[in-house]
Amino acid sequence: MSSEDPSPTVYDALGGMEFFLTLADRFYEAVKSDAVLLPLYPEPEDLPAASRRLGLFLAQYWGGPHDYSEERGHPMLRARHMPYVVGALQRDHWLVCMLGAVNELVTDDGIRAQMTDYFVKAADHLRNDQPLRMVKP
């Protein structure tokens, strides 16, 4: 008998890679009509590739295969987003698009709450319009 935890990952519970690729596609469909977010993509024709990368990242984060890291290395989310101004306005628009996709696709209340919590924290983490504050011991 295996000593591994038999409980499924979020990745498994939501149906695997197909779910996360669909989630990313729904998010990017909203981005296409968002006047705040769309200008952050200097080449709108790259949105399908950006969607795929997001889907792979989210699948990996939620317990799926490490395809994202194998293709792109460590996620380095903050560093990858540094070239773009991400302030409160961009964060809020990003959350509206992402949580709209989550609410549309995730029917399990517990998983929806987990994902919402993660996305709110991730969106705040990506803000780069203010200097990082060092916490003194």
C-alpha positions as CSV (number, residue, x, y, z in Angstrom):
1,M,0.0,0.0,0.0
2,S,1.2,3.5,-0.8
3,S,2.0,5.9,2.0
4,E,1.0,8.8,-0.3
5,D,-2.0,11.0,0.6
6,P,-5.0,9.6,-1.3
7,S,-6.8,12.9,-1.4
8,P,-7.0,14.4,-4.8
9,T,-5.2,17.7,-5.7
10,V,-7.2,20.7,-6.8
11,Y,-5.7,19.9,-10.2
12,D,-7.3,16.4,-10.1
13,A,-10.6,17.6,-8.6
14,L,-11.1,20.1,-11.4
15,G,-10.4,17.7,-14.2
16,G,-6.7,18.2,-14.9
17,M,-5.0,20.3,-17.6
18,E,-8.0,20.9,-19.7
19,F,-9.7,22.8,-16.9
20,F,-6.7,25.1,-16.3
21,L,-6.2,25.8,-20.0
22,T,-9.9,26.7,-20.2
23,L,-9.7,28.9,-17.1
24,A,-6.8,30.8,-18.7
25,D,-8.7,31.1,-22.0
26,R,-11.7,32.6,-20.1
27,F,-9.5,35.0,-18.3
28,Y,-7.9,36.2,-21.5
29,E,-11.2,36.6,-23.2
30,A,-12.1,39.1,-20.5
31,V,-8.7,40.8,-20.9
32,K,-9.3,41.4,-24.6
33,S,-12.1,43.8,-23.7
34,D,-10.5,45.4,-20.6
35,A,-9.2,48.9,-21.4
36,V,-6.9,48.8,-18.4
37,L,-5.3,45.3,-18.9
38,L,-5.1,45.0,-22.7
39,P,-2.5,47.8,-23.1
40,L,-0.2,45.8,-20.8
41,Y,0.2,43.4,-23.7
42,P,2.2,45.2,-26.4
43,E,1.5,42.4,-28.9
44,P,-2.2,41.3,-28.6
45,E,-1.5,38.5,-31.1
46,D,0.5,36.9,-28.3
47,L,-2.6,36.5,-26.1
48,P,-3.1,32.8,-27.1
49,A,0.5,32.1,-26.1
50,A,0.1,34.1,-22.8
51,S,-3.1,32.1,-22.1
52,R,-1.3,28.8,-22.6
53,R,1.6,29.9,-20.3
54,L,-0.9,30.9,-17.6
55,G,-2.8,27.7,-17.9
56,L,0.4,25.7,-17.5
57,F,1.5,27.7,-14.5
58,L,-1.9,27.4,-12.8
59,A,-2.0,23.7,-13.5
60,Q,1.4,23.3,-11.9
61,Y,0.6,25.4,-8.9
62,W,-2.6,23.5,-8.2
63,G,-0.9,20.1,-8.3
64,G,-0.5,19.2,-11.9
65,P,2.6,18.4,-14.0
66,H,5.6,20.8,-14.0
67,D,5.3,21.6,-17.7
68,Y,5.5,25.3,-17.0
69,S,8.8,25.0,-15.2
70,E,10.2,22.6,-17.7
71,E,9.5,25.1,-20.5
72,R,10.1,28.4,-18.8
73,G,12.1,27.7,-15.6
74,H,11.2,29.0,-12.2
75,P,8.0,31.0,-12.3
76,M,9.5,34.2,-10.9
77,L,6.1,35.9,-11.1
78,R,7.1,39.2,-9.7
79,A,10.2,39.5,-11.9
80,R,8.3,38.5,-15.0
81,H,5.8,41.2,-14.4
82,M,8.3,43.9,-13.4
83,P,8.4,45.5,-16.9
84,Y,4.7,46.5,-16.6
85,V,3.3,48.9,-14.1
86,V,1.0,46.9,-11.8
87,G,-0.8,49.2,-9.4
88,A,-4.1,49.0,-7.5
89,L,-6.1,49.7,-10.7
90,Q,-4.4,46.9,-12.7
91,R,-4.7,44.5,-9.8
92,D,-8.4,45.2,-9.4
93,H,-9.1,44.7,-13.1
94,W,-7.0,41.5,-13.1
95,L,-9.0,40.2,-10.2
96,V,-12.3,41.0,-11.9
97,C,-11.2,39.1,-15.0
98,M,-9.7,36.1,-13.1
99,L,-12.4,35.8,-10.4
100,G,-15.0,36.1,-13.1
101,A,-13.5,33.1,-14.9
102,V,-13.2,31.2,-11.6
103,N,-16.7,31.9,-10.6
104,E,-18.0,30.8,-14.0
105,L,-16.0,27.5,-14.1
106,V,-15.6,26.3,-10.5
107,T,-18.7,24.8,-8.9
108,D,-17.1,23.5,-5.7
109,D,-17.5,26.2,-3.0
110,G,-14.4,25.1,-1.1
111,I,-12.1,25.0,-4.2
112,R,-13.6,28.3,-5.3
113,A,-12.7,29.9,-1.9
114,Q,-9.2,28.4,-2.1
115,M,-8.6,29.8,-5.6
116,T,-10.1,33.2,-4.7
117,D,-7.8,33.5,-1.7
118,Y,-4.8,32.6,-3.8
119,F,-5.6,35.0,-6.6
120,V,-6.2,37.9,-4.3
121,K,-2.8,37.3,-2.6
122,A,-1.0,36.8,-5.9
123,A,-2.5,39.9,-7.4
124,D,-1.3,41.9,-4.4
125,H,2.1,40.3,-4.6
126,L,2.5,41.4,-8.2
127,R,1.9,45.1,-7.5
128,N,5.1,47.0,-8.3
129,D,4.0,50.6,-8.3
130,Q,5.3,51.2,-4.8
131,P,8.7,50.3,-3.4
132,L,9.0,47.2,-1.4
133,R,8.9,47.8,2.3
134,M,11.4,46.1,4.5
135,V,10.1,44.9,7.8
136,K,12.5,45.6,10.6
137,P,13.0,42.9,13.2
